[in-house]
Amino acid sequence: GAGAAALFVVVYISFMGYAGDRVTAWLHPEQDPGDTGYQILQSLYAIGSGGFFGKGLGNSAQKVVIPEAQNDMILSIICEELGFFGAATILLLFFALVARGIILGSRAPDKFTALVIYGLTFKLAIHVFLNVGVVSGMLPNTGISLPFFSSGGSATISQMIDMGILLGLSRFCTQKK
């Protein structure tokens, strides 16, 4: 099964132009003349120039250079403005939110509630993981936004709905029996 999936991915990337371009830009961003390679390189410059405490809010030089920096690459601007300390704080807050979701799922009164809580929690965790991977150059550009920070309208609305469902279900998981 894994071999068939790998073959499918290779064939898909070979025949789909934009997917192949994203993988090429990910593997060799300095050789890609398009926006994807440029975006990854500028993101890495922003992360590197932030230092430990950053340049200060609003003092990012790369936010005018990175295409659509307020969307997919917002974490690189956060790294530049707030530095390693600010980015680590944000990632620790995401970790705490995911850990709280796992704890809530383990305390759920029934399997359905537990599965809903785990599903919404892992959806958030996957979004954060993929965005951090793209911004740091570890994964090809996927277009997934950073939850609660990127300026996407529909993504933010769906994330708020997810958190509302989790908050509503948390009442049932924290009640004393």
Backbone as CSV, one residue per row, in Angstrom:
resi,resn,N_x,N_y,N_z,CA_x,CA_y,CA_z,C_x,C_y,C_z
1,GLY,0.808,-1.196,0.000,0.000,0.000,0.000,0.850,1.258,0.000
2,ALA,1.922,1.236,0.783,2.792,2.418,0.867,3.494,2.654,-0.467
3,GLY,3.893,1.575,-1.130,4.537,1.713,-2.433,3.600,2.293,-3.472
4,ALA,2.343,1.839,-3.445,1.353,2.363,-4.381,1.074,3.836,-4.101
5,ALA,1.015,4.205,-2.822,0.790,5.612,-2.470,1.966,6.470,-2.911
6,ALA,3.194,5.980,-2.726,4.373,6.728,-3.155,4.399,6.889,-4.675
7,LEU,4.041,5.837,-5.389,3.988,5.915,-6.849,2.937,6.923,-7.307
8,PHE,1.782,6.914,-6.644,0.729,7.873,-6.976,1.206,9.307,-6.757
9,VAL,1.888,9.555,-5.659,2.376,10.902,-5.363,3.383,11.346,-6.411
10,VAL,4.299,10.466,-6.793,5.307,10.809,-7.804,4.642,11.112,-9.141
11,VAL,3.692,10.292,-9.549,2.987,10.517,-10.819,2.165,11.800,-10.745
12,TYR,1.505,12.027,-9.638,0.676,13.225,-9.480,1.530,14.483,-9.573
13,ILE,2.650,14.490,-8.885,3.524,15.663,-8.913,4.108,15.873,-10.306
14,SER,4.395,14.778,-11.006,4.968,14.894,-12.343,3.994,15.516,-13.337
15,PHE,2.699,15.195,-13.217,1.728,15.658,-14.194,1.027,16.955,-13.792
16,MET,1.039,17.285,-12.518,0.397,18.522,-12.075,1.470,19.599,-11.968
17,GLY,1.406,20.600,-12.786,2.449,21.613,-12.872,2.694,22.353,-11.570
18,TYR,1.615,22.840,-10.936,1.808,23.650,-9.735,2.352,22.823,-8.577
19,ALA,1.958,21.555,-8.477,2.463,20.701,-7.396,3.948,20.422,-7.600
20,GLY,4.332,20.153,-8.814,5.744,19.938,-9.111,6.571,21.185,-8.859
21,ASP,6.003,22.354,-9.202,6.705,23.614,-8.955,6.911,23.847,-7.463
22,ARG,5.934,23.504,-6.653,6.067,23.694,-5.201,7.118,22.774,-4.609
23,VAL,7.160,21.525,-5.094,8.175,20.596,-4.603,9.564,21.039,-5.054
24,THR,9.695,21.492,-6.282,10.971,21.993,-6.779,11.417,23.215,-5.983
25,ALA,10.489,24.116,-5.710,10.817,25.314,-4.927,11.205,24.939,-3.500
26,TRP,10.605,23.896,-2.973,10.938,23.453,-1.624,12.337,22.839,-1.577
27,LEU,12.649,22.003,-2.575,13.951,21.344,-2.586,15.085,22.296,-2.958
28,HIS,14.808,23.235,-3.864,15.837,24.173,-4.330,15.241,25.581,-4.416
29,PRO,14.994,26.232,-3.279,14.346,27.549,-3.338,15.191,28.619,-4.028
30,GLU,16.510,28.466,-3.980,17.382,29.465,-4.609,17.357,29.371,-6.126
31,GLN,16.918,28.234,-6.685,16.877,28.052,-8.127,15.505,28.340,-8.720
32,ASP,14.498,28.527,-7.870,13.136,28.733,-8.359,12.897,30.215,-8.606
33,PRO,12.647,30.602,-9.849,12.408,32.019,-10.123,11.007,32.488,-9.740
34,GLY,10.106,31.543,-9.441,8.724,31.912,-9.136,8.545,32.406,-7.714
35,ASP,7.292,32.692,-7.379,6.979,33.235,-6.055,7.241,32.253,-4.929
36,THR,7.065,30.951,-5.151,7.163,29.980,-4.075,8.578,29.916,-3.515
37,GLY,9.578,29.793,-4.349,10.957,29.761,-3.876,11.367,31.078,-3.243
38,TYR,10.940,32.164,-3.843,11.231,33.492,-3.304,10.598,33.657,-1.929
39,GLN,9.381,33.178,-1.796,8.657,33.299,-0.534,9.352,32.504,0.573
40,ILE,9.809,31.310,0.271,10.501,30.493,1.259,11.810,31.153,1.681
41,LEU,12.591,31.640,0.716,13.864,32.291,1.049,13.650,33.533,1.916
42,GLN,12.687,34.362,1.549,12.434,35.573,2.337,11.924,35.220,3.732
43,SER,11.162,34.138,3.835,10.690,33.682,5.139,11.861,33.272,6.015
44,LEU,12.803,32.544,5.452,13.986,32.135,6.213,14.837,33.335,6.610
45,TYR,14.936,34.342,5.729,15.652,35.571,6.088,14.979,36.265,7.269
46,ALA,13.655,36.303,7.253,12.913,36.957,8.334,13.120,36.224,9.660
47,ILE,13.065,34.899,9.618,13.268,34.119,10.837,14.677,34.350,11.384
48,GLY,15.659,34.334,10.497,17.050,34.512,10.923,17.364,35.900,11.434
49,SER,16.697,36.909,10.910,17.023,38.277,11.320,16.333,38.694,12.612
50,GLY,15.428,37.863,13.122,14.706,38.224,14.338,15.527,38.127,15.602
51,GLY,16.500,37.239,15.620,17.309,37.074,16.818,16.503,36.460,17.954
52,PHE,16.922,36.738,19.194,16.244,36.133,20.343,14.997,36.907,20.747
53,PHE,15.073,38.234,20.762,13.921,39.035,21.190,13.276,39.816,20.049
54,GLY,13.790,39.721,18.839,13.168,40.344,17.685,13.482,41.814,17.538
55,LYS,12.898,42.401,16.510,13.121,43.802,16.183,12.066,44.717,16.776
56,GLY,11.029,44.148,17.345,9.943,44.947,17.907,8.722,44.903,17.007
57,LEU,7.557,45.065,17.621,6.309,45.027,16.849,6.284,46.134,15.806
58,GLY,5.968,45.757,14.586,5.867,46.712,13.493,7.179,47.047,12.833
59,ASN,8.277,46.468,13.271,9.600,46.803,12.726,10.144,45.749,11.774
60,SER,9.289,44.933,11.218,9.729,43.900,10.296,10.057,44.507,8.943
61,ALA,11.219,44.152,8.419,11.604,44.613,7.081,11.059,43.664,6.013
62,GLN,10.826,42.408,6.367,10.427,41.412,5.385,8.929,41.414,5.091
63,LYS,8.115,42.049,5.920,6.673,41.982,5.665,6.259,42.727,4.403
64,VAL,7.101,43.617,3.926,6.809,44.284,2.656,7.437,43.537,1.479
65,VAL,8.293,42.565,1.764,8.995,41.827,0.723,8.329,40.481,0.445
66,ILE,7.892,39.801,1.502,7.277,38.478,1.344,5.891,38.639,0.737
67,PRO,5.591,37.933,-0.366,4.251,38.016,-0.945,3.206,37.450,0.019
68,GLU,2.155,38.188,0.246,1.053,37.769,1.115,1.548,37.324,2.495
69,ALA,2.375,38.143,3.107,2.978,37.787,4.399,1.935,37.638,5.499
70,GLN,0.816,38.284,5.378,-0.213,38.215,6.428,-0.982,36.905,6.395
71,ASN,-0.780,36.089,5.398,-1.510,34.823,5.288,-0.651,33.645,5.727
72,ASP,-0.050,32.950,4.789,0.672,31.714,5.076,1.971,31.952,5.838
73,MET,2.622,33.052,5.625,3.948,33.288,6.191,3.934,34.225,7.399
74,ILE,2.816,34.314,8.085,2.722,35.229,9.218,3.686,34.831,10.336
75,LEU,3.967,33.556,10.489,4.881,33.123,11.549,6.291,33.653,11.317
76,SER,6.711,33.766,10.074,8.040,34.319,9.811,8.105,35.793,10.218
77,ILE,7.024,36.529,10.014,6.991,37.934,10.436,6.956,38.017,11.960
78,ILE,6.231,37.115,12.593,6.213,37.059,14.062,7.620,36.765,14.577
79,CYS,8.325,35.846,13.929,9.695,35.522,14.337,10.614,36.735,14.187
80,GLU,10.424,37.504,13.139,11.271,38.674,12.939,10.950,39.776,13.949
81,GLU,9.674,39.986,14.215,9.298,41.078,15.110,9.433,40.720,16.589
82,LEU,9.102,39.484,16.951,9.139,39.076,18.362,10.312,38.157,18.681
83,GLY,11.020,37.701,17.675,12.186,36.867,17.879,11.837,35.447,18.276
84,PHE,12.891,34.731,18.667,12.715,33.347,19.085,11.810,33.267,20.305
85,PHE,11.976,34.180,21.227,11.179,34.174,22.454,9.685,34.298,22.154
86,GLY,9.296,35.220,21.292,7.885,35.407,20.946,7.313,34.227,20.186
87,ALA,8.087,33.712,19.223,7.608,32.559,18.446,7.495,31.322,19.327
88,ALA,8.457,31.123,20.223,8.394,29.970,21.126,7.203,30.092,22.071
89,THR,6.907,31.298,22.509,5.746,31.508,23.375,4.457,31.147,22.650
90,ILE,4.329,31.575,21.406,3.134,31.259,20.619,3.014,29.750,20.397
91,LEU,4.111,29.104,20.079,4.073,27.654,19.865,3.778,26.906,21.165
92,LEU,4.267,27.404,22.287,3.928,26.791,23.580,2.442,26.957,23.897
93,LEU,1.865,28.082,23.526,0.425,28.274,23.729,-0.379,27.306,22.865
94,PHE,0.054,27.090,21.626,-0.602,26.088,20.784,-0.451,24.698,21.398
95,PHE,0.744,24.394,21.911,0.974,23.100,22.548,0.049,22.926,23.749
96,ALA,-0.106,23.978,24.548,-0.994,23.906,25.714,-2.439,23.683,25.289
97,LEU,-2.858,24.329,24.200,-4.219,24.154,23.696,-4.442,22.714,23.220
98,VAL,-3.464,22.163,22.522,-3.571,20.780,22.051,-3.543,19.815,23.240
99,ALA,-2.672,20.069,24.202,-2.607,19.200,25.385,-3.923,19.235,26.147
100,ARG,-4.518,20.415,26.265,-5.811,20.526,26.944,-6.893,19.761,26.179
101,GLY,-6.856,19.799,24.850,-7.811,19.034,24.054,-7.654,17.535,24.263
102,ILE,-6.426,17.068,24.372,-6.193,15.638,24.605,-6.703,15.240,25.991
103,ILE,-6.461,16.093,26.984,-6.961,15.811,28.336,-8.490,15.782,28.344
104,LEU,-9.106,16.759,27.649,-10.574,16.770,27.576,-11.110,15.519,26.896
105,GLY,-10.448,15.095,25.826,-10.877,13.886,25.133,-10.786,12.650,26.004
106,SER,-9.764,12.605,26.854,-9.626,11.441,27.736,-10.673,11.435,28.839
107,ARG,-11.257,12.584,29.143,-12.279,12.681,30.181,-13.706,12.680,29.622
108,ALA,-13.821,12.471,28.334,-15.139,12.528,27.698,-16.040,11.417,28.222
109,PRO,-17.352,11.710,28.347,-18.270,10.713,28.892,-18.594,9.557,27.942
110,ASP,-18.418,9.777,26.627,-18.698,8.700,25.671,-17.722,8.781,24.501
111,LYS,-17.740,7.740,23.676,-16.792,7.646,22.563,-17.004,8.739,21.512
112,PHE,-18.261,9.060,21.219,-18.536,10.071,20.198,-17.952,11.422,20.608
113,THR,-18.191,11.822,21.846,-17.657,13.094,22.329,-16.141,13.081,22.301
114,ALA,-15.542,11.983,22.703,-14.082,11.872,22.692,-13.534,11.997,21.275
115,LEU,-14.179,11.344,20.327,-13.708,11.406,18.940,-13.855,12.796,18.346
116,VAL,-14.931,13.490,18.677,-15.097,14.867,18.194,-14.003,15.758,18.769
117,ILE,-13.764,15.628,20.064,-12.729,16.450,20.710,-11.355,16.133,20.136
118,TYR,-11.028,14.848,20.009,-9.728,14.477,19.437,-9.595,14.959,17.991
119,GLY,-10.650,14.823,17.219,-10.597,15.245,15.814,-10.351,16.730,15.667
120,LEU,-11.078,17.538,16.419,-10.894,18.993,16.341,-9.528,19.407,16.881
121,THR,-9.074,18.724,17.927,-7.766,19.046,18.498,-6.650,18.698,17.532
122,PHE,-6.713,17.532,16.922,-5.661,17.138,16.003,-5.727,17.926,14.694
123,LYS,-6.894,18.394,14.319,-6.995,19.284,13.156,-6.216,20.564,13.417
124,LEU,-6.377,21.127,14.594,-5.621,22.325,14.974,-4.127,22.023,14.999
125,ALA,-3.748,20.889,15.597,-2.335,20.532,15.699,-1.706,20.340,14.322
126,ILE,-2.439,19.723,13.410,-1.910,19.498,12.061,-1.736,20.823,11.330
127,HIS,-2.680,21.740,11.485,-2.556,23.055,10.844,-1.308,23.780,11.348
128,VAL,-1.098,23.750,12.656,0.079,24.417,13.224,1.351,23.737,12.733
129,PHE,1.383,22.400,12.782,2.563,21.655,12.338,2.886,21.946,10.874
130,LEU,1.893,21.906,10.015,2.138,22.156,8.590,2.589,23.580,8.339
131,ASN,1.984,24.555,9.012,2.386,25.939,8.803,3.812,26.174,9.282
132,VAL,4.164,25.654,10.437,5.532,25.811,10.947,6.520,25.121,10.018
133,GLY,6.161,23.955,9.500,7.021,23.254,8.562,7.239,24.024,7.272
134,VAL,6.203,24.659,6.758,6.321,25.443,5.527,7.155,26.688,5.771
135,VAL,6.882,27.403,6.847,7.587,28.653,7.129,9.073,28.403,7.374
136,SER,9.397,27.278,7.998,10.798,26.978,8.289,11.505,26.267,7.133
137,GLY,10.787,25.970,6.055,11.397,25.335,4.895,11.526,23.829,5.015
138,MET,10.885,23.224,6.003,10.972,21.776,6.184,9.952,21.019,5.332
139,LEU,8.906,21.705,4.879,7.865,21.101,4.058,7.593,22.001,2.860
140,PRO,7.099,21.430,1.757,6.737,22.279,0.623,5.548,23.169,0.965
141,ASN,5.432,24.265,0.272,4.378,25.234,0.521,3.012,24.607,0.255
142,THR,2.171,24.593,1.291,0.859,23.964,1.188,-0.275,24.967,1.167
143,GLY,-0.040,26.180,1.612,-1.095,27.183,1.648,-1.960,27.098,2.891
144,ILE,-1.529,26.346,3.896,-2.307,26.226,5.136,-1.936,27.379,6.057
145,SER,-2.953,28.027,6.593,-2.734,29.198,7.432,-2.402,28.786,8.864
146,LEU,-1.811,29.719,9.605,-1.553,29.514,11.026,-2.826,29.863,11.776
147,PRO,-3.392,28.917,12.523,-4.676,29.173,13.182,-4.632,30.415,14.077
148,PHE,-5.667,31.234,13.947,-5.912,32.435,14.746,-4.969,33.596,14.444
149,PHE,-3.967,33.422,13.605,-3.028,34.497,13.312,-3.106,34.962,11.859
150,SER,-3.281,34.036,10.922,-3.342,34.403,9.514,-4.630,35.155,9.226
151,SER,-4.605,35.971,8.201,-5.756,36.839,7.930,-6.753,36.224,6.958
152,GLY,-6.896,34.937,6.973,-7.888,34.284,6.120,-9.267,34.358,6.739
153,GLY,-10.261,34.702,5.961,-11.609,34.840,6.500,-12.279,33.525,6.814
154,SER,-12.397,32.639,5.829,-13.118,31.389,6.047,-12.356,30.457,6.984
155,ALA,-11.032,30.457,6.926,-10.254,29.609,7.829,-10.427,30.061,9.273
156,THR,-10.405,31.357,9.497,-10.575,31.877,10.855,-11.969,31.576,11.383
157,ILE,-12.966,31.707,10.538,-14.339,31.414,10.970,-14.473,29.937,11.331
158,SER,-13.926,29.045,10.511,-14.036,27.613,10.816,-13.247,27.260,12.073
159,GLN,-12.111,27.913,12.306,-11.351,27.651,13.532,-12.102,28.150,14.759
160,MET,-12.769,29.269,14.651,-13.567,29.761,15.773,-14.753,28.834,16.054
161,ILE,-15.364,28.309,15.013,-16.456,27.338,15.195,-15.920,26.085,15.889
162,ASP,-14.755,25.609,15.440,-14.138,24.435,16.072,-13.887,24.682,17.557
163,MET,-13.343,25.840,17.889,-13.058,26.148,19.293,-14.348,26.308,20.098
164,GLY,-15.402,26.820,19.477,-16.693,26.915,20.155,-17.263,25.540,20.470
165,ILE,-17.120,24.619,19.521,-17.580,23.248,19.764,-16.766,22.615,20.890
166,LEU,-15.449,22.803,20.861,-14.603,22.258,21.924,-14.963,22.857,23.282
167,LEU,-15.192,24.145,23.307,-15.560,24.799,24.565,-16.898,24.283,25.073
168,GLY,-17.856,24.094,24.180,-19.148,23.549,24.572,-19.048,22.127,25.095
169,LEU,-18.216,21.314,24.439,-18.048,19.935,24.880,-17.241,19.839,26.175
170,SER,-16.428,20.847,26.451,-15.610,20.791,27.663,-16.466,20.834,28.923
171,ARG,-17.657,21.396,28.820,-18.562,21.405,29.982,-18.906,19.987,30.410
172,PHE,-19.124,19.115,29.448,-19.501,17.745,29.746,-18.303,16.911,30.245
173,CYS,-17.105,17.335,29.897,-15.925,16.568,30.270,-15.361,16.977,31.631
174,THR,-15.751,18.137,32.131,-15.190,18.618,33.397,-16.192,18.552,34.533
175,GLN,-17.427,18.129,34.256,-18.419,18.029,35.315,-18.100,16.846,36.209
176,LYS,-18.352,17.016,37.505,-18.153,15.916,38.455,-19.304,14.934,38.339
177,LYS,-18.975,13.688,38.452,-20.007,12.653,38.286,-20.530,12.197,39.630
